[in-house]
Amino acid sequence: MLRIGVDMIEVSRMERGVERHGDRFYKRFFTQQEVDFCEKAPARLAGRFAVKEAVGKAFGTGIGDVSWQEIEVVCDERGRPFLKLYGAAQELADKMGLSTWEISISHTDTHAIGFVVAMG
């Protein structure tokens, strides 16, 4: 089985969310590790948000069946991003037989994109 997902977001959406909601915004959409790694940089966070949306698209369910916190984007020592799933997100991946995930993130000052390939 092969599933893909892609999402693009305006960086300004992250900026507006932080301006309106402060730390509550970070806690709703990101793990502490993601916030720390991104140093709260809106473009970097937007890339992770786009990956999370892309995962929902690869599932074919959107984010509604899983929480934002159950999809985490972390990086290895060289900065290569990879995906960690927890709770309902991991259960859904297991149910669908999706065991291997590859992700890619890119951003400019104004937009970020996340691309996901899931295989099983």
VEXGUFI-884629 format. One line per 10 residues: number of its first residue (from 0); their letters; for each residue x, y negated, z negated of N, C-alpha, C, O. Coordinates in Angstrom, 2 decimals. Last residue first. Layout:
<rs>
NUM = A = X,Y,Z,X,Y,Z,X,Y,Z,X,Y,Z; ...
</rs>
This chain:
<rs>
119 = GMAVVFGIAH = 3.25,-0.58,-3.25,3.01,0.56,-4.11,2.92,1.84,-3.29,2.72,2.91,-3.86; 4.08,-4.06,-3.43,4.10,-2.76,-2.76,3.82,-1.65,-3.76,4.13,-1.77,-4.95; 3.61,-7.46,-2.74,3.43,-6.36,-3.70,3.35,-5.06,-2.93,2.65,-4.96,-1.93; 4.95,-10.58,-2.33,4.73,-9.30,-1.66,4.67,-8.23,-2.75,5.58,-8.12,-3.58; 4.28,-14.02,-2.38,4.37,-12.78,-3.13,4.13,-11.61,-2.19,3.22,-11.64,-1.36; 5.29,-17.39,-2.60,4.97,-16.26,-1.72,5.23,-14.98,-2.48,6.26,-14.83,-3.14; 4.58,-20.74,-3.20,4.94,-19.45,-3.77,4.45,-18.35,-2.85,3.31,-18.39,-2.38; 5.60,-24.11,-2.89,4.97,-22.93,-2.31,5.48,-21.69,-3.03,6.65,-21.60,-3.42; 5.01,-27.58,-3.45,5.67,-26.33,-3.82,4.89,-25.18,-3.21,3.67,-25.26,-3.03; 5.61,-31.06,-2.66,4.88,-29.80,-2.54,5.72,-28.62,-3.01,6.95,-28.65,-2.97
109 = TDTHSISIEW = 7.28,-33.30,-3.16,5.83,-33.46,-3.12,5.02,-32.16,-3.10,3.85,-32.17,-3.49; 9.96,-32.68,-3.11,9.51,-33.62,-4.13,7.99,-33.68,-4.23,7.46,-34.07,-5.27; 9.61,-29.17,-2.49,10.17,-30.48,-2.16,9.77,-31.41,-3.29,9.28,-30.95,-4.33; 10.29,-25.68,-3.07,9.59,-26.94,-3.32,10.35,-28.11,-2.76,11.57,-28.06,-2.58; 9.65,-22.16,-3.23,10.36,-23.30,-2.66,9.58,-24.56,-2.98,8.36,-24.52,-3.16; 10.00,-18.74,-4.02,9.50,-20.06,-4.40,10.33,-21.12,-3.68,11.54,-20.99,-3.54; 9.03,-15.38,-3.75,9.88,-16.46,-3.27,9.20,-17.77,-3.60,7.98,-17.91,-3.48; 9.05,-11.99,-4.96,8.51,-13.34,-4.87,9.54,-14.30,-4.30,10.74,-14.07,-4.36; 7.95,-8.66,-5.06,9.00,-9.60,-4.64,8.35,-10.96,-4.49,7.24,-11.08,-3.98; 7.21,-5.78,-6.91,6.83,-7.15,-6.55,8.07,-7.92,-6.13,9.11,-7.84,-6.78
99 = TSLGMKDALE = 5.97,-2.56,-7.20,7.14,-3.37,-6.81,6.65,-4.73,-6.33,5.78,-4.82,-5.46; 3.55,-1.36,-7.75,4.65,-1.17,-8.70,5.88,-2.02,-8.40,6.74,-2.19,-9.26; 0.28,-0.96,-7.53,1.30,-1.93,-7.13,2.43,-1.92,-8.15,2.28,-2.41,-9.27; -2.02,0.51,-7.97,-0.82,1.21,-7.51,0.28,0.28,-7.04,1.13,0.68,-6.24; -4.17,-0.61,-9.12,-4.07,-0.76,-7.67,-2.87,-0.02,-7.09,-2.71,0.07,-5.87; -3.60,-0.07,-11.78,-4.82,0.49,-11.19,-4.77,0.45,-9.66,-5.27,1.36,-8.99; -1.28,-1.64,-12.08,-1.22,-0.18,-12.22,-2.42,0.48,-11.54,-2.27,1.47,-10.82; -2.40,-4.20,-11.77,-1.35,-3.74,-10.85,-1.25,-2.22,-10.89,-1.14,-1.58,-9.84; -4.11,-4.19,-13.98,-4.67,-4.29,-12.64,-3.66,-3.81,-11.60,-4.02,-3.11,-10.66; -2.22,-4.06,-16.08,-3.23,-3.00,-15.93,-3.83,-3.00,-14.53,-4.04,-1.94,-13.94
89 = QAAGYLKLFP = -0.89,-6.47,-15.70,-0.16,-5.21,-15.52,-1.13,-4.06,-15.32,-0.89,-3.18,-14.50; -3.04,-8.20,-16.27,-2.35,-8.28,-14.98,-1.58,-6.99,-14.71,-1.62,-6.47,-13.59; -3.74,-7.59,-18.91,-4.68,-7.27,-17.83,-4.03,-7.33,-16.45,-4.42,-6.59,-15.56; -0.39,-7.38,-20.04,-1.81,-7.24,-20.33,-2.65,-6.83,-19.14,-2.33,-5.87,-18.44; 1.93,-8.80,-17.67,1.56,-8.35,-19.00,0.06,-8.11,-19.05,-0.68,-8.59,-18.19; 4.68,-8.94,-15.40,3.25,-8.88,-15.64,2.99,-8.30,-17.02,3.72,-7.43,-17.49; 7.15,-10.89,-13.94,6.81,-10.01,-15.06,5.31,-10.09,-15.25,4.74,-11.18,-15.27; 9.15,-11.38,-11.04,7.85,-11.40,-11.69,7.80,-10.44,-12.86,8.33,-9.33,-12.79; 11.96,-13.54,-10.35,11.24,-12.28,-10.29,10.03,-12.35,-11.21,9.90,-13.26,-12.03; 14.32,-15.63,-8.67,13.09,-15.44,-9.42,12.54,-14.03,-9.28,12.66,-13.40,-8.23
79 = RGREDCVVEI = 17.73,-16.07,-9.21,16.74,-15.39,-8.37,15.47,-15.15,-9.18,15.52,-14.54,-10.25; 19.75,-17.10,-10.77,18.64,-17.97,-10.44,17.58,-17.36,-9.55,16.63,-18.03,-9.16; 21.63,-15.41,-11.69,21.98,-16.17,-10.48,20.86,-17.10,-10.03,21.00,-17.81,-9.04; 20.43,-14.12,-13.81,21.57,-14.99,-14.10,22.01,-15.82,-12.90,22.70,-16.83,-13.07; 16.92,-14.34,-12.86,18.11,-13.63,-13.31,19.25,-14.62,-13.49,19.06,-15.82,-13.34; 13.91,-15.85,-14.10,15.03,-15.80,-13.17,16.17,-14.99,-13.76,16.37,-14.94,-14.97; 10.32,-15.41,-14.08,11.60,-15.60,-14.76,12.72,-15.48,-13.72,12.48,-15.06,-12.58; 6.99,-15.92,-14.29,8.10,-16.00,-13.34,9.36,-16.32,-14.13,9.46,-17.37,-14.76; 4.23,-14.01,-15.32,5.38,-14.83,-15.70,6.45,-14.75,-14.62,6.76,-13.68,-14.11; 1.02,-13.57,-16.17,1.88,-13.57,-14.98,3.02,-14.53,-15.28,2.80,-15.73,-15.48
69 = EQWSVDGIGT = -0.37,-14.05,-18.40,-0.05,-12.65,-18.12,0.78,-12.48,-16.86,1.19,-11.37,-16.52; -1.04,-16.70,-18.49,0.07,-16.28,-19.34,0.49,-14.84,-19.07,1.59,-14.43,-19.46; -3.34,-16.81,-16.95,-2.11,-17.43,-16.44,-0.89,-16.92,-17.19,0.18,-16.73,-16.61; -5.10,-13.66,-17.03,-4.81,-15.01,-17.52,-3.48,-15.51,-16.94,-2.63,-14.73,-16.50; -7.39,-12.10,-14.71,-6.18,-12.10,-15.54,-5.95,-13.52,-16.05,-6.56,-14.46,-15.55; -9.59,-12.57,-13.20,-9.52,-11.29,-13.91,-8.30,-11.16,-14.82,-8.20,-10.22,-15.60; -9.14,-15.18,-12.04,-10.23,-14.92,-12.96,-10.15,-13.64,-13.77,-10.59,-13.62,-14.92; -7.30,-15.55,-10.04,-6.80,-15.55,-11.41,-7.87,-15.12,-12.41,-7.54,-14.74,-13.53; -8.16,-13.25,-7.39,-7.89,-14.57,-7.94,-7.43,-14.43,-9.38,-7.20,-13.33,-9.87; -8.36,-10.75,-6.34,-9.32,-11.12,-7.37,-9.24,-12.58,-7.76,-10.15,-13.11,-8.39
59 = GFAKGVAEKV = -6.34,-9.79,-4.85,-7.64,-9.87,-4.20,-8.74,-10.29,-5.15,-9.92,-10.20,-4.81; -3.73,-9.62,-5.58,-4.67,-8.73,-6.26,-6.01,-8.69,-5.53,-6.73,-7.69,-5.59; -2.85,-11.72,-4.01,-2.38,-10.36,-3.69,-3.27,-9.32,-4.37,-3.54,-8.26,-3.80; -4.07,-13.80,-5.39,-4.48,-13.51,-4.01,-4.03,-12.12,-3.59,-4.76,-11.42,-2.89; -2.65,-13.71,-7.78,-4.09,-13.52,-7.79,-4.63,-13.19,-6.40,-5.55,-12.38,-6.27; -0.14,-14.37,-6.73,-0.35,-13.05,-7.33,-1.84,-12.74,-7.37,-2.25,-11.62,-7.03; -0.61,-17.02,-6.01,-0.34,-16.04,-4.95,-0.50,-14.61,-5.47,-0.96,-13.74,-4.73; -0.83,-18.18,-8.53,-1.99,-18.17,-7.64,-1.81,-17.12,-6.54,-2.76,-16.42,-6.19; 1.84,-17.79,-9.32,0.75,-17.18,-10.09,-0.53,-17.11,-9.26,-1.23,-16.10,-9.28; 3.16,-19.37,-7.42,3.39,-17.92,-7.45,2.25,-17.23,-8.19,1.76,-16.19,-7.75
49 = AFRGALRAPA = 2.23,-21.91,-8.18,1.89,-21.38,-6.85,2.10,-19.87,-6.79,1.30,-19.16,-6.18; 3.46,-22.13,-10.68,2.01,-22.13,-10.60,1.56,-21.52,-9.26,0.63,-20.72,-9.22; 6.11,-22.24,-9.84,5.65,-21.10,-10.64,4.12,-21.00,-10.63,3.57,-19.90,-10.57; 6.06,-24.70,-8.48,6.44,-23.47,-7.79,5.97,-22.24,-8.53,5.48,-21.29,-7.91; 5.42,-26.42,-10.57,4.47,-26.26,-9.47,4.78,-24.99,-8.68,3.86,-24.29,-8.25; 7.79,-26.35,-12.03,6.57,-25.76,-12.60,5.53,-25.52,-11.52,4.82,-24.51,-11.55; 9.41,-27.75,-10.25,9.74,-26.37,-10.61,8.53,-25.65,-11.20,8.29,-24.48,-10.90; 8.13,-30.24,-10.21,8.28,-29.46,-8.97,8.58,-28.00,-9.27,8.06,-27.11,-8.60; 8.24,-31.13,-12.98,6.98,-30.84,-12.29,7.13,-30.00,-11.02,6.31,-29.12,-10.79; 10.22,-29.84,-15.49,10.28,-30.50,-14.19,9.04,-30.14,-13.38,8.80,-28.96,-13.11
39 = KECFDVEQQT = 10.54,-28.62,-17.97,9.33,-29.41,-17.75,9.36,-30.21,-16.44,8.60,-31.17,-16.29; 12.62,-26.87,-17.65,12.88,-28.14,-18.34,11.77,-29.15,-18.08,12.01,-30.35,-17.97; 12.31,-24.37,-16.71,12.03,-25.46,-15.77,12.34,-26.83,-16.36,12.32,-27.83,-15.64; 12.86,-22.89,-19.04,13.71,-22.75,-17.86,13.54,-23.93,-16.91,14.52,-24.44,-16.37; 10.73,-23.71,-20.74,12.13,-23.96,-21.11,13.04,-23.90,-19.88,13.89,-24.77,-19.70; 8.51,-22.77,-19.29,8.63,-24.20,-19.60,10.08,-24.55,-19.93,10.61,-25.55,-19.45; 9.06,-20.01,-19.29,8.95,-20.75,-18.03,9.14,-22.25,-18.26,9.86,-22.91,-17.52; 9.02,-19.41,-22.02,10.25,-19.18,-21.25,10.22,-19.95,-19.94,11.24,-20.50,-19.51; 6.38,-19.91,-22.67,7.41,-20.79,-23.21,8.71,-20.63,-22.44,9.43,-21.61,-22.22; 4.32,-19.64,-19.73,4.91,-19.09,-20.93,5.98,-20.06,-21.43,6.42,-20.94,-20.69
29 = FFRKYFRDGH = 1.62,-21.75,-18.53,2.99,-21.24,-18.50,3.39,-20.60,-19.82,2.88,-20.95,-20.88; -1.00,-22.76,-18.82,-0.57,-22.20,-17.54,0.77,-21.48,-17.56,1.03,-20.66,-16.67; -1.42,-23.64,-21.46,-2.49,-22.95,-20.73,-1.95,-22.18,-19.53,-2.40,-21.06,-19.26; 0.89,-24.94,-22.26,0.50,-23.71,-22.96,-0.60,-22.95,-22.23,-0.70,-21.73,-22.37; 0.90,-27.23,-20.60,1.97,-26.22,-20.50,1.51,-24.89,-21.09,1.72,-23.84,-20.49; -1.43,-28.49,-21.61,-1.33,-28.11,-20.20,-0.27,-27.02,-20.03,-0.53,-26.00,-19.39; -0.77,-29.07,-24.23,-1.87,-28.14,-23.97,-1.84,-27.63,-22.53,-2.17,-26.48,-22.26; 1.17,-31.08,-24.00,1.60,-29.71,-24.29,0.50,-28.68,-24.07,0.79,-27.52,-23.76; -0.81,-33.12,-21.85,0.43,-32.90,-22.59,0.78,-31.43,-22.78,0.69,-30.64,-21.84; -3.05,-33.91,-20.41,-3.21,-32.91,-21.47,-1.94,-32.61,-22.26,-2.01,-31.89,-23.26
19 = REVGREMRSV = -2.46,-35.95,-18.54,-3.78,-35.88,-19.18,-3.78,-35.02,-20.44,-4.43,-35.37,-21.43; 0.19,-35.46,-17.75,-0.20,-36.79,-18.24,-1.50,-36.73,-19.02,-1.64,-37.39,-20.05; -0.03,-32.82,-16.86,0.80,-33.11,-18.04,0.41,-34.47,-18.62,0.33,-34.62,-19.84; -1.69,-33.20,-14.63,-2.08,-32.30,-15.70,-1.32,-32.59,-16.99,-1.90,-32.59,-18.07; -0.13,-34.91,-13.02,-1.41,-35.39,-13.58,-1.86,-34.52,-14.75,-2.36,-35.03,-15.75; 2.00,-33.16,-12.40,2.25,-34.43,-13.10,0.97,-34.95,-13.76,0.99,-35.39,-14.91; 0.68,-31.17,-11.00,1.36,-30.84,-12.25,1.58,-32.12,-13.07,1.35,-32.13,-14.28; -0.19,-32.67,-8.82,-1.18,-32.01,-9.67,-0.57,-31.62,-11.01,-1.23,-31.72,-12.05; 2.17,-33.43,-7.54,1.45,-34.45,-8.30,0.35,-33.85,-9.18,-0.02,-34.45,-10.19; 2.86,-31.26,-6.01,3.57,-31.46,-7.28,2.83,-32.47,-8.16,2.86,-32.37,-9.38
9 = EIMDVGIRLM = 0.37,-29.35,-4.51,1.00,-30.66,-4.60,1.63,-30.82,-5.98,1.00,-30.54,-6.99; 0.94,-25.99,-3.44,0.34,-26.95,-4.36,1.10,-28.27,-4.28,2.31,-28.30,-4.01; 0.20,-22.90,-1.91,0.94,-24.15,-1.87,0.20,-25.17,-2.73,-1.03,-25.21,-2.75; 0.57,-19.38,-1.81,-0.14,-20.55,-2.29,0.79,-21.76,-2.21,2.00,-21.65,-2.42; 0.02,-16.01,-0.85,0.78,-17.25,-0.70,-0.08,-18.40,-1.22,-1.30,-18.38,-1.09; 0.41,-12.48,-0.92,-0.30,-13.68,-1.35,0.61,-14.88,-1.17,1.82,-14.77,-1.33; -0.04,-9.05,0.07,0.68,-10.32,0.06,-0.21,-11.42,-0.48,-1.44,-11.31,-0.49; 0.46,-5.55,-0.24,-0.40,-6.71,-0.48,0.47,-7.95,-0.47,1.60,-7.92,-0.95; 0.47,-2.23,0.75,1.18,-3.50,0.83,0.17,-4.62,0.66,-0.86,-4.64,1.33; 0.84,1.17,0.00,0.00,0.00,0.00,0.89,-1.24,0.00,1.92,-1.28,-0.66
</rs>
